[in-house]
């Protein structure tokens, strides 16, 4: 009888241990699932906030960015423009890049490609090798001013650039913007108008930051330029703010 009691006590202890272990596993599993769900919800909320800031972007760019967020890989933005108008560490490109990195964190990489000759000499392969998802191009209009008689001729170069970029990444988004304005431009204004018309006809987003500058018929525009031609510090800040407001909706 004593032996039976010992056996029963042992079995009871074993049952208690097994039941306790099962309960502990279930509680741990539930807590673990809750933690995972909490992290997933937080990640989704962050992604949603990033996409909300990108509300101004072209639809195809937003979709592409959403996909990179889902895949947890960075979205590649490349800024292209004339070295003369992009400035240095305080130029519009550097300011825009810093603002994008601050707001979008490591979900977006920003690269800058500079060139200081006319558009026909530009090698788009320098951009292509960066595997861009979005390219903002200022197509060297001021340099082209002295090179081409026909203001529409340089637009053929943009066609070639887009073709090369699309061969590598069919989903790449190309956006256009002019260089800075200055007082009473003549042929240059025709170039800018031709660029805007081209963008409209091709279904490309055209960022018209000239809206933020003093009118080209107002000599106050010189306050934003060095030697009445390229942006000074105030000009770069004005240009950068316009682009920042476009790329980052707060």
N, C-alpha and C positions, 0 to 999 in steps of 0.2 A: 504493500500500500504506500509505503514511504517512497519507494522507487517511482511509482506512478505519479505521486504528487510532484516529485522532482522533475519528472518528464513534462508534466502539464505546465509547471511553472516555467520551465525552459521554453516550451512552445509558446506560452503567453508572452514571454519576454521577446521572443523572436518576432511574433506578430506585431508587438508594439514597436519594435525597432523598424520593421519593414513599413508599417503604416506611417510612422514618423518620417522615414526617409522619403516615401512617396509624396507626402504632404509638403516636405521641404523642397523637393524637386519641382513640384507644381507651383509653389510660391515663387521660387527662383526663376522658373520659366516665365511666369506671368510678369514678374518685375523686369526681366530681361526684355520681354516683348514690349512692355510699356516704355522702356528706355529707348529701344530701337524705333518705336513709333514716334516718340518725342523728338528724336534726332531727325527722322525723316520729315516730320512736320516743320521743324525749324529750317531744314534745308529747302523745302518747298517754299516757305515763306520768304527766304532770302532770294531764291530764284525769281519769285513773283515780284519782289521789290526791284530787282535788276531789270526785269522786263518792263515794269511800269516806267522806269527812268528812260527806257528806249522807245517810248511811245511815238516820238517824232520820226523814227527811222523808217525807211521803206519797208513794206510788208515782208518782202523776201529776206531782207536783212534780219528782221525780228525773228522770223521763223528759223533762220540759220543759227542765230544766237541762242534761241531756245533749245535747239538741238545740241549745241555744244555744252550748254548748262546741264542738259539731261545726261550727256556722256561724260561730264566732269572733265572737259578739256577746254583750254583757253580759246577764245575767239580772237582772231588776228585782224587788227586794224592797221592799215598802212597809210600814212600821210605823205603825199607827193607834192613837191612844189619847187619853185625857183629858190635857189640858195639866197639870192639877194633880198627876196621878200619874206622868207621864213624867219629870218633873224637868228639870234644865237640862243643862249640858255634862257633868255627872257622873251624870246619871240613867241608868236601866236601858237606855233606848233608845239613848243616845249610847254607852254602854259596849258594848252588843251590836253596834251598827253598826261600831265600831272593831275589835272582835274578828273580825267577819266579813270586813272589808276586809283585815285582816292575814293571815288564813288563806286566803281565796279570791282574794285579790289583785283584779285588775280584771275577773275573770270575773263578779262580782256587784256591782251598784250597790245602795245602801241609801238610801232616802228616808224621812223622818218627816213624818207629817201629824198635827197636834195640833188639838184642839177642846175648848172648855171650857163646853159647854152640854149639854142633854139630847139623846138620840139622835135624836129626831124632828126636830130642827133641823139635823142634820148633812147636808151636801151631798156625796154620794159622788163627784160630778164632780171634786172636787179630787184624789181618789185616781185616778180613771179617766184623767185627763189625763196621768198619769205612766206610763201603759202598763204596769201591773204584771204580772208573771208569778206572784208570790206576795204575798198580803196577810195580815198578822197583825193582827187587830183586837181591841182591848180596847174593847168597845162602850159606854163611858161609863156604866157601871153605877152609880157613885156619884151622878152627876148625875140619873140616872133614878130613883134612890131616892126623891127628893122630888116626882117628877113623875107617876109612874104608880101607880095603886092595884093593878092586876093585874100581877104580876111577869112574866107571859108576854107582855104587850102589846108591850113594846119589841122582842121577837123578830121582830115583823112588819117592823120597820125593817131588820133584818139581811137578811130575805128580799128587800127592795127593793134593798138595796145589792148583794147577790149577783147579782140579775137585771141591774142596770145594768152591773156589771163583766163579766158573761158575754156581754152583747150586743156589747161591744167586743172581748173576747178570750175565746172559748168555752173556752179551755184554762186560764184563770186558776185558781189554787188559793187558796181562802180558809181561813184558820185562825183559831181563836178562843182568847182567854185572858181570865181575869177580871182586874180591878184587884187591888190589894193587899188582903190581909185585915186585920182589926183585932180588938180584944178584944170578945168577946161580941156579934157582929153578930146582928141579928134578921131584919128584912125583907131586908137586904142579903144575908144567907146564902141566903135563899129565891131571890133573884135569881140568885145564882151557881149554885145547884143547877139552876135552870130553864135557864140558859145551857148547862150541861154536858149536860143532858138533850136540849136542842135540838141541840147538836152531834152527839150520838150518833145521834139520829133522822135527822139530815140527812146523816150520813156524813162529817162534817167533823172534822178533827183539833182536839182541845181540849188546850191545853197547861196542865196543872194545876200551876202553880208554887207554889200554896199548900202543896204537899207539903214544900217547902223551909223554910217559915216555922214558927215555934213555933205550937203549936195555938191555935186561937181562944179556947179556954177557959183558956189560960195567960197570965197578965198579963205574962209576960216578952216577949210580942210587942211591948209598948210600947217596948222597947229599939230596935226597928227602925223606929219611926214618929216623926213630928213631930206633937206635940199629939195623940198616940194615933190618928192618922187617916191621914195620907199618909206615904210612905216617907221616912226620913232617909237619910244617906249609907250606913249599913250595910244598910238595907232595899233601896236601889237596887242595891248590890253583890250582895246575896243573890239578888235577882230576876234581875239580869243574868247571874249565874253559871249559874242554872238554865236560862235561855234559851240561853246560850252552849253549855252541855253538850248541849242538844238539837240546835242547829243545826250544831255542830262536833264530830264524833266523832273523838277522837284516840287 
